[in-house]
């Protein structure tokens, strides 16, 4: 049987669009795709890694380009990194109104790490506050040397609303791709990266794949780690069924045995037996990896107080797998407290169910379930009320973080601490009868009151404790003293001397 002939051919470029939040990434892609996704996005920001194909016609013909739209919010760093991992060229979006911003700088770092060429697109040039020269200078401040300013980084001013400059941008992308000499062999079994995954309520575990080399055809099997799927339902970015996926093409495959891990590499095999065998081997390796011994707590040092330590179970449910990373990223930014450990006991996709509530409510402290773009099943809501499990859902990532911070503070174990509310210097010691001590003193700060707890201090060392039995200001008894000299009777376990101090304190939970 003759050997199959392999033919290496040029392939379309995959372009990652990155930049600071609200600098115009999605608006640019809207124009290119002649669609409108921005108005349908919660908060007007992209919160998923989305792949789209477009055709650009110029003097040399029609050219296919694949675009990856990445979220700009800083919580979605992992998604941006994944997008750049599969990309051949990056477009760095910079608002002509604002110039370089924090996520612009972060995106630059990720582009450098990915080692791919990039083009700077200055957006919003039609806005009143646009100043391209100032925006270019802001890039220079971050060591980005644009063409015409002593460097070789191409740039173009564009408007995602009017389309001005977009044909020139697409030509620059094709030029960058040509210089990279992008090739692939469509005759090989397909390989690539899982860029997103979610559970479809009707169709089951679904993943978006980027084909980096080779082809995927109906009847084959795709294996990604410990998950595999028969290629029966395969759709392009428009949701239309396709029989074959070629290099640089994003496709959605339905029917995985379990939800594939986002960022996992995948490959095509010819039979179900081979797919099952590879997935089983990967599952065994994963089990070994997760079976690492858990660290034991270090013994307390001599004299060290045992800290109050409470574990708060947290369950994260999202519409797509990649969003779970962003939720964890937001969680990591919240203030840490040794007394409260927030433990993510489950992170998965799909609606919030009864089983989620049971897991969250199984510990000593009822847990929290946060959902992102997911629904809460009615039974889950009812059970949560009975088990005192908090459920909250969101459609904007930063709203989740804003809500979670006070929830954690509310559940933080309080530690009993002593707060000084008054201090006085002992001027004279009069008597001590059966621990009933009579002194004269002068109030130096705060106040003293009858029945107030006090500690007796000598040169900053505590020598005893007691309680104020009575107070006298001048010749008159008083319940509370706010200043001046006084006489007092203390019930105490140590005898003070002139020159010592008494400090009135109250115990508060902090």
C-alpha positions as MATLAB code, in Angstrom:
seq = 'XXXXXXXXXXXXXXXXXXXXXXXXXXXXXXXXXXXXXXXXXXXXXXXXXXXXXXXXXXXXXXXXXXXXXXXXXXXXXXXXXXXXXXXXXXXXXXXXXXXXXXXXXXXXXXXXXXXXXXXXXXXXXXXXXXXXXXXXXXXXXXXXXXXXXXXXXXXXXXXXXXXXXXXXXXXXXXXXXXXXXXXXXXXXXXXXXXXXXXXXXXXXXXXXXXXXXXXXXXXXXXXXXXXXXXXXXXXXXXXXXXXXXXXXXXXXXXXXXXXXXXXXXXXXXXXXXXXXXXXXXXXXXXXXXXXXXXXXXXXXXXXXXXXXXXXXXXXXXXXXXXXXXXXXXXXXXXXXXXXXXXXXXXXXXXXXXXXXXXXXXXXXXXXXXXXXXXXXXXXXXXXXXXXXXXXXXXXXXXXXXXXXXXXXXXXXXXXXXXXXXXXXXXXXXXXXXXXXXXXXXXXXXXXXXXXXXXXXXXXXXXXXXXXXXXXXXXXXXXXXXXXXXXXXXXXXXXXXXXXXXXXXXXXXXX';
ca = [
       0.000    0.000    0.000;
       1.552    3.334   -1.038;
       2.505    5.730    1.756;
       0.202    8.691    2.251;
       1.645   11.834    0.741;
       2.083   14.716    3.172;
       1.821   18.214    1.745;
       2.904   21.264    3.736;
       0.952   24.367    2.754;
       0.502   27.943    3.934;
      -2.193   28.297    6.557;
      -4.313   31.262    7.675;
      -2.956   33.327   10.582;
      -4.481   33.102   14.070;
      -4.657   36.573   15.608;
      -5.095   37.355   19.311;
      -6.670   40.720   20.048;
      -5.461   41.972   23.447;
      -5.457   45.227   25.394;
      -6.855   47.138   28.354;
     -10.512   46.836   29.294;
     -12.861   49.056   27.261;
     -10.208   50.116   24.741;
     -12.231   48.816   21.774;
     -11.247   45.163   21.154;
     -14.780   43.828   20.760;
     -15.917   46.872   18.784;
     -13.127   46.240   16.271;
     -14.151   42.598   15.891;
     -17.796   43.621   15.607;
     -16.925   45.683   12.576;
     -14.826   42.913   11.052;
     -17.539   40.313   11.621;
     -20.323   42.745   10.696;
     -22.145   41.674   13.878;
     -22.874   43.190   17.249;
     -21.807   41.211   20.294;
     -20.815   44.125   22.545;
     -24.363   45.241   23.304;
     -25.199   41.742   24.499;
     -22.280   41.501   26.913;
     -22.873   42.175   30.590;
     -21.145   45.365   31.650;
     -19.958   45.914   28.077;
     -16.858   43.746   28.615;
     -15.799   40.463   27.036;
     -15.710   37.745   29.670;
     -15.013   34.733   27.468;
     -12.283   33.721   25.059;
     -14.077   33.740   21.705;
     -12.807   32.643   18.302;
     -14.072   33.997   14.984;
     -13.136   33.647   11.318;
     -13.164   36.475    8.803;
     -12.281   36.841    5.133;
     -10.297   39.872    3.995;
     -10.220   40.691    0.302;
      -7.417   42.804   -1.108;
      -5.489   43.105   -4.379;
      -3.994   39.620   -3.957;
      -7.310   37.829   -3.382;
      -9.443   36.567   -0.494;
      -7.627   35.635    2.710;
      -9.000   33.810    5.757;
      -7.992   35.138    9.204;
      -8.928   33.644   12.590;
      -9.402   36.114   15.439;
      -9.322   35.417   19.161;
     -11.131   38.028   21.258;
      -9.692   38.030   24.796;
     -11.167   39.756   27.868;
      -9.475   42.970   28.967;
     -10.341   42.840   32.677;
      -7.220   41.997   34.686;
      -8.924   38.942   36.256;
      -8.823   37.158   32.897;
      -5.025   36.986   32.579;
      -5.079   33.195   32.081;
      -7.486   33.562   29.142;
      -5.273   36.179   27.494;
      -2.226   33.995   27.993;
      -4.031   31.019   26.443;
      -5.144   33.103   23.481;
      -1.579   34.241   22.811;
      -0.328   30.658   23.173;
      -2.217   29.585   20.029;
      -1.834   32.876   18.145;
       0.636   33.672   15.354;
       0.172   37.446   15.491;
      -1.184   39.786   18.168;
      -3.046   43.051   17.825;
      -2.377   45.276   20.819;
      -5.362   47.593   21.167;
      -4.577   51.008   22.668;
      -7.157   53.758   23.077;
      -6.103   57.004   21.400;
      -7.915   58.759   24.257;
      -6.103   57.081   27.153;
      -2.856   55.586   25.846;
      -1.109   52.707   27.631;
      -2.900   51.435   30.749;
      -2.176   48.611   33.266;
      -3.592   45.762   31.139;
      -1.839   47.192   28.079;
       1.461   46.695   29.904;
       0.446   43.213   31.076;
      -0.600   42.252   27.522;
       2.795   43.459   26.246;
       4.522   41.182   28.748;
       2.420   38.200   27.620;
       3.139   38.962   23.947;
       6.864   39.057   24.725;
       6.614   35.718   26.546;
       4.719   34.197   23.597;
       7.455   35.512   21.236;
       5.046   36.449   18.431;
       4.975   39.575   16.233;
       2.404   42.223   17.055;
       0.759   45.314   15.625;
      -0.386   48.293   17.696;
      -3.881   49.495   16.770;
      -4.785   52.927   18.139;
      -8.567   52.886   18.528;
     -11.302   55.482   19.095;
      -9.619   57.956   16.746;
     -13.019   59.486   16.022;
     -13.556   60.459   19.680;
     -13.195   64.107   20.737;
     -10.453   63.335   23.260;
      -8.334   61.253   20.859;
      -4.653   62.211   20.712;
      -2.621   59.687   18.705;
       0.704   61.447   19.266;
       0.208   61.358   23.027;
      -0.854   57.694   22.861;
       2.283   56.884   20.839;
       4.442   58.606   23.451;
       2.779   56.511   26.173;
       3.918   53.391   24.296;
       7.435   54.770   24.046;
       7.472   55.112   27.846;
       7.025   51.326   28.018;
       9.859   50.602   25.593;
       7.577   49.995   22.591;
       9.433   51.530   19.640;
       6.915   52.165   16.874;
       7.729   52.615   13.204;
       8.672   56.246   12.623;
       9.782   56.603   16.236;
      13.035   54.705   16.068;
      11.543   51.215   16.018;
      10.026   48.528   13.825;
       6.693   47.839   15.565;
       3.945   48.519   12.982;
       0.974   50.615   14.036;
      -2.251   51.876   12.541;
      -4.984   54.318   13.700;
      -8.469   52.766   13.460;
     -12.117   53.335   14.266;
     -14.220   50.294   15.128;
     -17.353   52.366   14.500;
     -16.634   53.835   11.045;
     -14.152   51.176    9.870;
     -11.424   53.739    9.148;
      -7.995   52.084    9.083;
      -9.322   48.518    9.428;
      -8.434   47.387    5.848;
      -4.873   48.630    6.478;
      -4.788   46.715    9.789;
      -5.865   43.492    8.051;
      -3.202   43.995    5.370;
      -0.570   44.402    8.129;
      -1.760   41.133    9.724;
      -1.375   39.277    6.424;
       2.067   40.813    5.905;
       3.189   39.732    9.397;
       1.844   36.229    8.729;
       3.673   36.054    5.397;
       6.956   37.030    7.085;
       6.379   34.275    9.665;
       5.927   31.734    6.815;
       3.044   29.980    8.544;
       2.565   26.428    7.298;
       0.688   23.257    8.248;
       0.023   19.788    6.838;
      -3.740   19.210    6.483;
      -3.180   15.521    5.702;
      -1.915   14.772    9.235;
      -4.205   13.800   12.155;
      -5.321   17.034   13.829;
      -3.614   18.495   16.896;
      -4.152   21.701   18.844;
      -5.323   23.297   22.077;
      -8.614   23.371   24.032;
      -9.420   27.074   24.318;
     -12.772   26.840   26.110;
     -15.140   24.247   27.579;
     -18.635   24.195   29.030;
     -21.580   21.888   29.725;
     -24.524   22.275   27.388;
     -27.712   21.370   29.274;
     -29.071   19.467   26.281;
     -25.926   18.189   24.576;
     -23.462   17.552   27.409;
     -19.734   18.336   27.689;
     -18.661   20.662   24.894;
     -15.280   22.185   24.026;
     -13.902   24.759   21.612;
     -10.752   23.522   19.879;
      -8.162   25.419   17.883;
      -6.723   23.290   15.087;
      -3.001   24.068   14.977;
      -1.922   21.348   12.541;
      -3.509   18.536   10.595;
      -7.269   18.086   10.165;
     -10.236   16.784   12.122;
     -12.893   14.787   10.257;
     -16.262   13.274   11.100;
     -15.934    9.703   12.328;
     -12.621   10.289   14.092;
     -12.054   10.675   17.855;
     -10.511   13.615   19.724;
      -8.552   12.979   22.935;
      -7.701   15.780   25.395;
      -6.083   14.537   28.612;
      -8.536   12.181   30.341;
     -11.472   13.260   28.129;
     -12.367   12.054   24.642;
     -15.170   12.588   22.139;
     -16.351   11.034   18.902;
     -16.401   13.599   16.103;
     -20.125   13.433   15.376;
     -21.249   16.965   16.173;
     -18.638   19.487   14.999;
     -19.545   23.123   14.416;
     -17.732   26.170   13.117;
     -17.716   29.557   14.870;
     -21.172   30.352   13.436;
     -22.626   27.193   14.981;
     -23.007   25.498   11.586;
     -22.243   21.791   11.272;
     -19.003   20.973    9.423;
     -17.528   17.629    8.366;
     -13.911   18.743    8.409;
     -11.776   21.242   10.332;
      -8.492   22.377    8.823;
      -5.453   24.259   10.250;
      -6.149   27.587   12.010;
      -9.836   26.785   12.292;
     -11.708   27.044   15.608;
     -14.390   24.371   16.045;
     -16.797   23.259   18.723;
     -17.062   19.525   19.391;
     -19.954   18.125   21.410;
     -20.097   14.894   23.399;
     -16.906   14.608   25.447;
     -16.759   11.810   28.027;
     -15.987   14.463   30.658;
     -15.303   18.178   30.508;
     -11.809   18.704   29.006;
      -9.366   20.929   30.859;
      -9.015   24.363   29.301;
      -5.460   24.811   27.971;
      -5.037   21.034   27.441;
      -3.531   19.828   24.160;
      -5.634   17.476   22.049;
      -5.062   15.078   19.187;
      -7.055   12.987   16.759;
      -7.087    9.171   16.788;
      -8.863    6.755   14.478;
     -10.753    4.474   16.874;
     -12.757    4.526   20.087;
     -10.500    1.858   21.657;
      -7.422    4.011   21.090;
      -9.210    7.098   22.455;
     -10.364    5.247   25.596;
      -6.895    3.797   26.171;
      -5.176    7.206   25.946;
      -7.810    8.880   28.150;
      -7.556    6.120   30.794;
      -3.745    6.412   30.893;
      -4.056   10.200   31.310;
      -6.610    9.724   34.117;
      -4.217    7.396   36.001;
      -1.398    9.946   35.695;
      -3.703   12.714   36.889;
      -4.760   10.626   39.894;
      -1.108   10.041   40.827;
      -0.376   13.737   40.523;
      -3.325   14.664   42.735;
      -2.408   12.051   45.335;
       0.586   14.067   46.610;
       0.902   13.911   50.426;
      -0.802   16.746   52.273;
       1.300   18.963   54.516;
       0.763   18.667   58.266;
       0.534   21.695   60.507;
       3.738   22.669   62.281;
       3.661   22.247   66.084;
       3.105   25.392   68.138;
       6.162   27.113   69.543;
       6.446   27.240   73.323;
       4.225   29.984   74.655;
       2.523   30.531   71.284;
      -1.246   30.837   71.458;
      -3.250   28.440   69.362;
      -4.934   30.446   66.653;
      -8.635   30.292   65.942;
      -8.846   28.603   62.534;
     -12.046   28.112   60.562;
     -12.425   26.638   57.081;
     -15.010   28.292   54.832;
     -15.994   26.020   51.911;
     -16.370   27.882   48.611;
     -17.916   26.420   45.468;
     -17.462   28.144   42.113;
     -19.907   27.429   39.272;
     -19.399   29.106   35.883;
     -20.848   28.913   32.395;
     -17.486   28.064   30.822;
     -14.382   26.493   32.345;
     -12.027   29.391   31.626;
     -14.097   31.808   33.718;
     -13.418   29.714   36.825;
      -9.751   30.776   36.597;
     -10.794   34.433   36.677;
     -12.959   33.869   39.773;
     -10.014   32.205   41.562;
      -7.801   35.133   40.471;
     -10.241   37.586   42.058;
     -10.383   35.459   45.208;
      -6.586   35.511   45.560;
      -6.631   39.332   45.684;
      -8.838   39.432   48.778;
      -7.128   40.111   52.144;
      -5.810   36.955   53.829;
      -6.544   36.076   57.457;
      -4.883   33.251   59.392;
      -8.118   32.659   61.257;
     -10.258   32.034   58.155;
      -9.189   29.683   55.375;
     -11.270   30.022   52.218;
     -11.075   26.604   50.612;
     -12.312   26.094   47.046;
     -13.833   22.634   47.436;
     -15.291   22.500   43.932;
     -14.912   24.436   40.693;
     -17.032   23.340   37.772;
     -19.388   24.470   35.028;
     -23.158   24.271   34.874;
     -26.119   25.331   37.035;
     -25.942   25.369   40.839;
     -27.456   22.083   42.010;
     -28.560   20.328   45.212;
     -25.294   18.367   45.302;
     -23.327   21.658   45.288;
     -25.329   22.825   48.310;
     -24.764   19.544   50.158;
     -20.991   19.851   49.648;
     -20.974   23.515   50.707;
     -23.028   22.768   53.818;
     -21.144   19.678   54.991;
     -18.449   21.482   57.047;
     -18.541   23.085   60.487;
     -19.211   26.464   58.872;
     -21.898   26.653   56.125;
     -20.169   27.556   52.870;
     -20.682   29.970   50.005;
     -21.575   29.148   46.408;
     -20.800   31.783   43.767;
     -22.134   31.431   40.251;
     -21.026   33.275   37.148;
     -23.542   33.389   34.282;
     -25.321   30.292   35.632;
     -28.796   29.511   36.979;
     -29.717   28.158   40.408;
     -31.953   25.078   40.423;
     -35.088   25.572   42.542;
     -34.312   22.550   44.751;
     -30.819   23.924   45.372;
     -32.210   27.285   46.491;
     -34.616   25.625   48.945;
     -31.932   23.329   50.404;
     -29.505   26.255   50.751;
     -31.992   28.108   52.941;
     -32.330   25.086   55.241;
     -28.558   24.486   55.431;
     -27.735   28.220   55.739;
     -25.547   28.074   52.634;
     -25.151   31.449   50.873;
     -25.740   31.460   47.095;
     -25.077   34.461   44.867;
     -24.808   34.729   41.094;
     -23.129   37.386   38.937;
     -22.620   38.374   35.326;
     -19.764   40.871   35.861;
     -16.502   39.621   37.336;
     -15.618   42.619   39.507;
     -19.106   42.622   41.081;
     -18.347   39.127   42.370;
     -15.184   40.318   44.125;
     -16.990   43.346   45.591;
     -19.674   41.087   47.075;
     -17.329   38.383   48.349;
     -15.018   40.624   50.419;
     -17.653   41.667   53.040;
     -18.998   38.096   53.117;
     -15.587   36.808   54.182;
     -15.212   39.600   56.740;
     -18.610   38.679   58.210;
     -17.498   35.058   58.672;
     -14.026   35.788   60.020;
     -13.616   34.400   63.563;
     -13.277   37.206   66.084;
     -10.332   37.214   68.469;
     -10.785   38.589   71.987;
      -8.435   41.525   72.436;
      -8.005   44.050   75.234;
      -8.486   47.709   74.422;
      -7.211   50.396   76.822;
      -9.875   52.991   77.586;
      -8.148   54.866   80.409;
      -4.797   55.184   82.187;
      -3.782   56.804   85.485;
      -0.589   57.292   87.490;
      -0.638   56.115   91.138;
       0.496   59.006   93.328;
       0.075   57.326   96.721;
      -0.611   53.876   98.145;
      -2.781   54.034  101.305;
      -3.751   50.512  102.405;
      -4.344   46.888  101.519;
      -6.893   44.837  103.482;
      -7.831   41.423  102.044;
      -6.922   42.584   98.519;
      -9.016   45.740   98.972;
      -6.450   48.354   97.930;
      -6.887   52.111   98.487;
      -4.848   54.439   96.266;
      -4.644   58.057   95.186;
      -3.893   58.875   91.569;
      -4.095   61.232   88.611;
      -5.935   60.392   85.371;
      -3.648   60.824   82.351;
      -5.831   59.611   79.475;
      -9.327   58.302   78.730;
     -11.611   57.649   81.699;
     -12.054   55.373   84.728;
     -15.362   53.867   85.869;
     -16.652   51.747   88.744;
     -16.625   47.981   87.962;
     -14.028   48.617   85.242;
     -11.324   45.949   84.819;
      -7.782   47.278   85.306;
      -4.237   46.007   85.099;
      -1.433   47.289   87.341;
       1.705   48.212   85.383;
       5.207   48.764   86.722;
       7.753   50.008   84.140;
       5.675   48.501   81.303;
       5.439   45.141   83.063;
       2.067   43.887   84.245;
       2.263   42.918   87.941;
      -1.405   42.243   88.597;
      -5.050   42.728   87.678;
      -8.168   43.872   89.426;
     -11.413   45.809   89.305;
     -12.376   49.325   90.401;
     -14.716   48.992   93.440;
     -15.258   52.710   94.073;
     -14.067   56.134   92.877;
     -13.856   59.513   94.585;
     -13.215   62.890   93.000;
     -12.346   65.492   95.633;
     -14.554   64.427   98.563;
     -17.462   63.210   96.448;
     -18.000   59.623   95.277;
     -18.450   59.190   91.514;
     -19.278   56.393   89.115;
     -17.089   57.745   86.318;
     -13.988   59.930   86.270;
     -12.986   61.917   83.184;
      -9.994   63.879   84.513;
      -7.922   65.196   87.437;
      -6.836   63.592   90.691;
      -8.896   60.925   92.420;
      -9.089   58.332   95.151;
     -10.008   54.741   94.374;
     -10.539   51.354   95.939;
      -9.428   48.401   93.870;
      -9.993   44.718   94.336;
      -6.660   43.390   93.010;
      -4.266   40.448   93.219;
      -1.101   42.579   93.522;
      -0.083   45.533   95.692;
       0.817   48.692   93.744;
       3.272   51.393   94.718;
       3.558   55.108   94.033;
       4.790   55.622   90.494;
       2.956   52.552   89.100;
       0.156   52.905   86.563;
      -3.281   51.435   86.321;
      -4.782   50.825   82.877;
      -8.526   50.382   82.499;
      -9.390   48.043   79.644;
     -12.299   46.365   77.931;
     -12.299   43.081   76.012;
     -13.425   43.410   72.377;
     -13.635   40.962   69.508;
     -11.491   41.991   66.548;
];
